[in-house]
Amino acid sequence: VGADASGGVLRDLLGASGVEASGLVEDGSRPTTVKRNLIGLAQQRHPQKMFRVDFESREEIDRTIEGALLERLDGLLGDADVVCLEDYGKGVCTGSLCAQVVARCRAAGVEVLVDPAQREDFGRYRGATAITPNRTEASRATGLAADDGACEEVGRRLLEGLELEAVVLTLDRSGALLLERGREAERIGTIAREVYDVTGAGDMMLAALAAARANGMGWRDATRFANAGAGLEVEVFGAEAIPLSRIHQHLLDLSVRERGKVRTREELAVEVEARRGRGQRIVFTNGCFDVLHAGHVRVIQEAARLGDFLIVAINDDASVRRLKGNGRPVHGQDERARVVASIEGVGAVTVFPEDTPIPLLELLRPDVLVKGGDYAPSEVVGADVVRGYGGRVALIPPVEGVSTTRTIERMRGGS
C-alpha cells in the first residue's frame, strides 16, 4: 500500500472484516491502487458498471520494498497452510519476488497457488504448486489458442513447462479444466448462471481453491469447490466475500437435485449454518414416521409454516425397535425417509441412531422444536436444550382417532 488515505481505508476495511493486516508493507513512492467503478442505472432499474478508472503505478517495486515483503512472508510462513500469489501486473509481483516466494514456500512445505497476470512468459511462477489462468492468460503465455478443443494441450504445456503439481484452467461458462501430474485431464462443469458482474471472479477462484486445499480437499473436489465460489461471485454486484458455508450450501443444493432431500448430520450442520447466516429460521421435528397418516402430515405441514427451513429427523430401524418393540418398524428407514421427503414443506430429512434427538438438537440448534401429539410442554424431549439457547417449542394438536399403533392393529385384524 502507499503512504496515503486509501492505504488507511484498506487497513480499516481489513480490520473490520477480521483480517490480520500486519503483513502489509507501506511504500511511500507509489499510491495505493484504487479502482473506481462508475455505475449507471440500466433502464432506471438496476445498477450496471459503465467503465472503470484506475489510479495506480505499474512501476516495479524497488529492492528495499521487495526485501520488506519477503521479510514479512518469512515471519508469517510458519503459520500458513497455503500461500496465494495474486499477480495483477501492477509492479509488485516482480520476477525476483515471485521466484523467492515460490522457493521459500517450497522449502517450508507450504503450497503456493498462483493467479497469474496476463503475460507472455509465466516463467516467474515456475515451481509453484498450482496456477489458475483463464483462457486469455493461458493463450498468451503459451502462444496456443485455448479453445475447447485445444485447452488440454495448453494446460499440459503449462503443467510440464512450469513444473507444477496442477493447473486449473478457467473456461468461463464452460467451467474449468483440471490437469494433475500423472492423471487424465478432467472437465469440471458449471451450471447456467445469470451473470451480473464478473468483478472478483478470478480472485474468488484462487481464494476458494486455497480454502479447499487448506481444509484437506484433493484437487478435484477443491476445483469443484472453487468453481462454485467463482460462479456465486459473478451473480452479485461488485466484489463481495462469499462465505465458505454459502459455497457448501450451493454444492448441497446441486446434489439435492440428484439424490433428494436426505442428508447426513454433517451435511445438515453446514446447511443450517449457511441458511442461518442468510437470516433464515430453522424448524425441527422428529419421530419414527413408520406408517404415515394424517396426523404426521398435519404436524409436518404446520411445522413448515413456523419458519423457512424444516428438518425432519427420523429414528433409524434399530432405535424404533428399542422404542416400539418387535415387529416395528413396518417400513425400513430408507423408505420412511423417502416418503417423508416427498411431503411439501420438508426442507431436509435425516436419520438418527440415538433414542432421543438431543445430540441433533445440540448440533443444529434449531430456532423452533415442533412436536405433535397430546404432550405437555415439559414432556417434550429436548425442550430444555432448545429453550436453553433461546429457541422455542411448539406443540401441534393431534388428529383425533389417528395413530400408527391403531392403524397397525386394524391391519392385523384387531378391534
VENZI-V591949 format. One record per residue. N is the residue number from 1. RES is the residue in one letter. PHI is phi in degrees with one decimal (999 if undefined). Layout:
N/RES/PHI, N/RES/PHI
//
This chain:
1/V/999, 2/G/-85.7, 3/A/-86.8, 4/D/-144.7, 5/A/-63.2, 6/S/-64.8, 7/G/-62.6, 8/G/-65.4, 9/V/-60.6, 10/L/-62.8, 11/R/-58.8, 12/D/-64.1, 13/L/-65.0, 14/L/-63.2, 15/G/-61.5, 16/A/-65.3, 17/S/-91.5, 18/G/80.5, 19/V/-98.1, 20/E/-67.5, 21/A/-110.0, 22/S/-68.4, 23/G/-79.3, 24/L/-66.5, 25/V/-112.1, 26/E/-97.9, 27/D/-122.1, 28/G/-72.5, 29/S/-91.1, 30/R/-142.1, 31/P/-82.8, 32/T/-66.9, 33/T/-62.9, 34/V/-125.5, 35/K/-109.1, 36/R/-105.2, 37/N/-90.6, 38/L/-99.5, 39/I/-110.5, 40/G/-117.7, 41/L/-102.4, 42/A/-77.2, 43/Q/53.2, 44/Q/60.1, 45/R/-113.1, 46/H/-133.9, 47/P/-69.2, 48/Q/-144.1, 49/K/-68.1, 50/M/-94.2, 51/F/-163.6, 52/R/-129.6, 53/V/-115.5, 54/D/-103.7, 55/F/-109.3, 56/E/-164.8, 57/S/-122.6, 58/R/-107.3, 59/E/-68.4, 60/E/-67.3, 61/I/-63.0, 62/D/-84.2, 63/R/-63.1, 64/T/-64.9, 65/I/-68.2, 66/E/-59.8, 67/G/-63.1, 68/A/-65.2, 69/L/-63.9, 70/L/-66.5, 71/E/-64.6, 72/R/-63.8, 73/L/-59.5, 74/D/-60.0, 75/G/-71.1, 76/L/-105.3, 77/L/-64.3, 78/G/-64.8, 79/D/-102.9, 80/A/-93.9, 81/D/-89.7, 82/V/-145.5, 83/V/-113.7, 84/C/-103.5, 85/L/-111.8, 86/E/-104.5, 87/D/-97.4, 88/Y/-96.4, 89/G/70.3, 90/K/-102.9, 91/G/101.5, 92/V/-80.6, 93/C/-84.6, 94/T/-69.4, 95/G/-59.1, 96/S/-69.6, 97/L/-64.0, 98/C/-59.3, 99/A/-62.3, 100/Q/-69.0, 101/V/-60.0, 102/V/-62.0, 103/A/-62.9, 104/R/-71.0, 105/C/-66.4, 106/R/-63.0, 107/A/-65.0, 108/A/-88.8, 109/G/72.2, 110/V/-109.8, 111/E/-65.9, 112/V/-125.0, 113/L/-108.8, 114/V/-119.8, 115/D/-104.9, 116/P/-79.3, 117/A/-79.5, 118/Q/-78.7, 119/R/-130.5, 120/E/-81.6, 121/D/-140.7, 122/F/-93.9, 123/G/-58.1, 124/R/-65.4, 125/Y/-98.4, 126/R/-56.4, 127/G/91.0, 128/A/-65.4, 129/T/-76.2, 130/A/-153.6, 131/I/-135.3, 132/T/-127.4, 133/P/-76.8, 134/N/-90.1, 135/R/-55.9, 136/T/-62.9, 137/E/-63.5, 138/A/-66.4, 139/S/-62.6, 140/R/-66.1, 141/A/-74.3, 142/T/-104.9, 143/G/78.1, 144/L/-112.7, 145/A/-74.3, 146/A/-95.9, 147/D/-79.2, 148/D/-57.7, 149/G/-78.8, 150/A/-117.0, 151/C/-65.8, 152/E/-66.9, 153/E/-63.0, 154/V/-61.7, 155/G/-63.3, 156/R/-63.5, 157/R/-63.9, 158/L/-67.6, 159/L/-58.3, 160/E/-78.3, 161/G/-65.5, 162/L/-101.4, 163/E/57.6, 164/L/-95.3, 165/E/-86.8, 166/A/-154.5, 167/V/-124.8, 168/V/-113.2, 169/L/-92.4, 170/T/-83.8, 171/L/-124.7, 172/D/55.6, 173/R/-66.5, 174/S/-89.3, 175/G/87.5, 176/A/-147.8, 177/L/-115.3, 178/L/-101.8, 179/L/-123.5, 180/E/-113.8, 181/R/-63.5, 182/G/81.4, 183/R/-130.0, 184/E/-69.4, 185/A/-64.8, 186/E/-134.8, 187/R/-85.8, 188/I/-101.7, 189/G/-73.6, 190/T/-134.0, 191/I/-105.3, 192/A/-63.4, 193/R/-130.7, 194/E/-87.6, 195/V/-73.9, 196/Y/-103.6, 197/D/-160.5, 198/V/-83.5, 199/T/-55.5, 200/G/84.9, 201/A/-64.9, 202/G/-66.3, 203/D/-62.3, 204/M/-66.4, 205/M/-58.8, 206/L/-67.1, 207/A/-63.0, 208/A/-69.5, 209/L/-62.7, 210/A/-64.4, 211/A/-61.0, 212/A/-65.1, 213/R/-66.0, 214/A/-64.9, 215/N/-97.3, 216/G/86.8, 217/M/-75.9, 218/G/-71.1, 219/W/-63.2, 220/R/-65.2, 221/D/-67.3, 222/A/-63.1, 223/T/-69.9, 224/R/-60.3, 225/F/-62.2, 226/A/-66.7, 227/N/-62.5, 228/A/-65.8, 229/G/-62.5, 230/A/-64.5, 231/G/-64.3, 232/L/-66.7, 233/E/-63.6, 234/V/-73.6, 235/E/-87.6, 236/V/-110.9, 237/F/-91.6, 238/G/83.1, 239/A/-88.7, 240/E/-130.3, 241/A/-67.0, 242/I/-107.0, 243/P/-62.1, 244/L/-57.1, 245/S/-64.3, 246/R/-71.1, 247/I/-67.3, 248/H/-54.9, 249/Q/-59.6, 250/H/-61.4, 251/L/-66.9, 252/L/-64.4, 253/D/-60.0, 254/L/-65.1, 255/S/-69.9, 256/V/-60.4, 257/R/-62.6, 258/E/-93.0, 259/R/-130.2, 260/G/82.7, 261/K/-96.1, 262/V/-73.8, 263/R/-128.8, 264/T/-80.6, 265/R/-67.4, 266/E/-66.4, 267/E/-64.6, 268/L/-63.4, 269/A/-59.4, 270/V/-65.4, 271/E/-64.7, 272/V/-63.6, 273/E/-60.1, 274/A/-66.0, 275/R/-68.0, 276/R/-64.5, 277/G/-63.1, 278/R/-94.5, 279/G/84.1, 280/Q/-81.9, 281/R/-97.7, 282/I/-99.9, 283/V/-116.9, 284/F/-135.7, 285/T/-141.5, 286/N/-146.5, 287/G/167.7, 288/C/-80.8, 289/F/49.3, 290/D/-76.6, 291/V/-107.8, 292/L/-65.3, 293/H/-139.1, 294/A/-60.2, 295/G/-64.1, 296/H/-60.8, 297/V/-61.8, 298/R/-62.9, 299/V/-58.9, 300/I/-64.5, 301/Q/-67.0, 302/E/-67.5, 303/A/-62.8, 304/A/-61.2, 305/R/-76.1, 306/L/-90.6, 307/G/-167.7, 308/D/-102.8, 309/F/-145.3, 310/L/-102.5, 311/I/-105.0, 312/V/-111.6, 313/A/-101.0, 314/I/-116.5, 315/N/-62.5, 316/D/-73.8, 317/D/-59.8, 318/A/-64.2, 319/S/-71.2, 320/V/-63.6, 321/R/-61.2, 322/R/-65.5, 323/L/-84.7, 324/K/-110.0, 325/G/98.0, 326/N/-62.0, 327/G/89.0, 328/R/-118.4, 329/P/-79.7, 330/V/-72.0, 331/H/-112.9, 332/G/-68.3, 333/Q/-62.9, 334/D/-65.4, 335/E/-66.5, 336/R/-61.6, 337/A/-63.9, 338/R/-65.6, 339/V/-65.3, 340/V/-63.5, 341/A/-63.0, 342/S/-78.5, 343/I/-78.5, 344/E/-61.4, 345/G/101.6, 346/V/-77.7, 347/G/-87.5, 348/A/-156.6, 349/V/-125.1, 350/T/-135.4, 351/V/-106.3, 352/F/-124.1, 353/P/-90.3, 354/E/-73.8, 355/D/-74.5, 356/T/-126.6, 357/P/-85.7, 358/I/-57.3, 359/P/-57.8, 360/L/-66.8, 361/L/-63.0, 362/E/-67.3, 363/L/-76.1, 364/L/-90.6, 365/R/48.4, 366/P/-62.9, 367/D/-73.2, 368/V/-133.9, 369/L/-104.1, 370/V/-112.0, 371/K/-136.0, 372/G/-101.3, 373/G/118.7, 374/D/-93.6, 375/Y/-104.2, 376/A/-84.3, 377/P/-53.5, 378/S/-72.2, 379/E/-91.9, 380/V/-76.1, 381/V/-66.4, 382/G/93.3, 383/A/-60.6, 384/D/-66.4, 385/V/-64.4, 386/V/-66.1, 387/R/-66.4, 388/G/-62.5, 389/Y/-104.4, 390/G/99.6, 391/G/-81.8, 392/R/-132.6, 393/V/-114.2, 394/A/-121.4, 395/L/-109.1, 396/I/-106.3, 397/P/-59.2, 398/P/-74.4, 399/V/-84.2, 400/E/-59.2, 401/G/78.9, 402/V/-121.3, 403/S/-159.8, 404/T/-63.1, 405/T/-60.0, 406/R/-64.2, 407/T/-61.1, 408/I/-64.6, 409/E/-61.3, 410/R/-63.4, 411/M/-63.0, 412/R/-89.2, 413/G/90.8, 414/G/-77.0, 415/S/-75.6
//
